[in-house]
Amino acid sequence: MDERFRADGNIRCFHEMKAEWGVPQLLSLDVFDDVSKGYLVDDCCIFGAEVFVIKHTGRMGCLSMVKKPPKNVYAWRIENLSALLKSKSSKFSKAFTVQGIVWKLLLTPKEDSISKEVGLDVYPCIADNRYLTSNRKVHSECVLRVKNQLDIKNREYTVRHRFGSGPHHVYDCYTMLSSKDLRDSSAGSELKDGSTLEGETVVMCTTMSFS
């Protein structure tokens, strides 16, 4: 006797995150072992699959989010800051890693177009762009902090940005300290040689899209 058992004909979607599909309890062992049913003959059986491919035109995505990831605070002690301000040269911190991504802080003196006085811009940036691809983006919320030298409240700012695979892998320009702040020793936020900047990653999201 030639009998065939047909599983459900539901449509299954195969993609990078789901490359296998199966049918639970395709056939009970009692039915399978019953020789009269014809599924098992002379200790042999035949399995087959008939596949119809439907062209997929949509896109799918995956989002992972981590709040306050481990080792999310980086402290940067800045030496020779006075020389940096005079030269108006940019300076990178050493690389540090948060959630498997290599980061740096970029400190850039910036001259006010009207007063001609120099303030400081701070840019958190992804140092290894190989992590960013056409289908992977990183969303980050970061707190930039100037450590107060008089044990008063630190000066801090929260910035958010999305990093993609385009030509720009840094936050938009962010003026953290004006020229007035740089000279304000009474507030304890005066930046001078040996001052410390901190970058704290509060939230990090990674998104991936695929066909």
Secondary structure, 3 states (H helix, E strand, C coil): CCCCCCCCCCCCCCECCECCCCCCCCCCHHHHHCHHHCCCECCECCCCCCCCCCCCCCCEEEEEEEECCCCCEEEEEECCHHHHHHHCCCEECCCEEECCEEEEEEEEEEECCCCCCEEEEEEEEECCHHHCECCEEEEEEEEEEECCCCCCCCEEEEEEEEECCCCCCECCCCEEECHHHHHCHHHCCCCCCCEEEEEEEEEEEEEEEEC
